[in-house]
Amino acid sequence: MTGFGDVPQRLAGNSYVVDEDSHIAIDQDLARKTGDGKLLVRICPAQVYSENDDGSIGILFAACLECGTCLALASPGVLTWHYPNGGFGIAFREG
């Protein structure tokens, strides 16, 4: 199958309406204790999470694909996650 483009090209077609308020929060202490901070950095397909120099986890919530992978794999209590407020978030242009 050719002609569909690679993943970055296909994701570039999506549009985002960014809310001022994040729909994601991390319990930094619990993320450190469980090691889930590093897990979030590895598993997020949109690279929303990054590890800061001090070991805390940064969140670029505006890039979120709202797939729920992080919520499904993080230990209970590490993340507070909900869909963005109505009218905000990603609008998929593929599939």
C-alpha positions in Angstrom: 0.0 0.0 0.0 1.5 3.3 -1.0 0.2 6.8 -1.4 -1.2 7.1 2.1 1.8 9.1 3.4 3.7 8.5 6.6 2.4 9.0 10.1 3.7 12.6 10.5 2.2 13.6 7.2 -1.2 12.1 8.1 -1.2 13.7 11.6 -0.4 17.1 10.1 -3.9 17.1 8.5 -5.6 17.2 11.9 -6.6 20.4 13.5 -6.7 21.4 17.1 -8.8 23.9 19.0 -6.7 24.4 22.2 -8.3 25.2 25.5 -6.5 27.3 28.0 -7.0 24.6 30.7 -5.1 21.3 30.5 -7.2 18.2 30.5 -4.2 16.2 31.9 -2.5 16.4 35.3 0.2 14.2 36.8 0.8 13.4 40.4 4.5 13.9 40.1 5.4 12.1 43.4 3.4 9.0 42.4 4.8 9.1 38.9 8.3 9.0 40.4 7.5 6.2 42.9 5.9 4.0 40.2 8.3 4.9 37.4 5.2 5.8 35.3 6.7 9.2 34.4 9.3 7.5 32.2 6.6 5.1 30.9 4.4 8.0 29.8 7.3 9.6 27.9 7.8 6.3 26.0 4.3 5.3 25.2 2.6 8.5 24.1 2.2 8.5 20.3 1.9 12.3 20.2 4.9 12.9 22.5 2.8 14.9 24.9 5.0 13.9 27.9 8.7 14.8 28.4 11.1 14.4 31.2 12.4 17.6 32.7 16.0 18.0 34.1 14.7 17.6 37.6 13.0 14.3 36.8 9.5 15.8 36.8 7.2 15.1 33.8 6.2 18.0 31.5 2.9 18.0 29.6 2.3 19.5 26.2 -1.5 18.9 26.4 -2.2 20.9 23.2 -0.6 18.1 21.2 -2.8 15.3 22.7 -4.5 12.9 20.3 -7.0 11.9 23.0 -6.3 8.3 22.4 -6.2 7.3 26.1 -3.1 5.2 25.9 -1.5 7.0 28.8 -4.6 6.6 31.0 -4.8 2.9 30.1 -1.2 2.1 31.0 -0.5 4.5 33.9 -0.9 3.2 37.5 -4.1 4.3 39.2 -3.8 7.8 40.6 -0.8 8.9 38.5 -2.9 10.7 35.9 -6.0 12.9 36.1 -7.3 12.8 32.5 -10.5 13.8 30.8 -11.5 14.8 27.4 -11.1 18.5 26.7 -14.0 20.8 27.3 -16.7 20.8 24.6 -15.6 22.3 21.3 -11.9 21.9 22.2 -9.3 19.3 21.3 -8.4 17.5 18.1 -10.5 17.2 15.0 -9.3 14.2 13.0 -9.0 14.6 9.2 -8.1 11.0 8.6 -10.5 8.0 9.1 
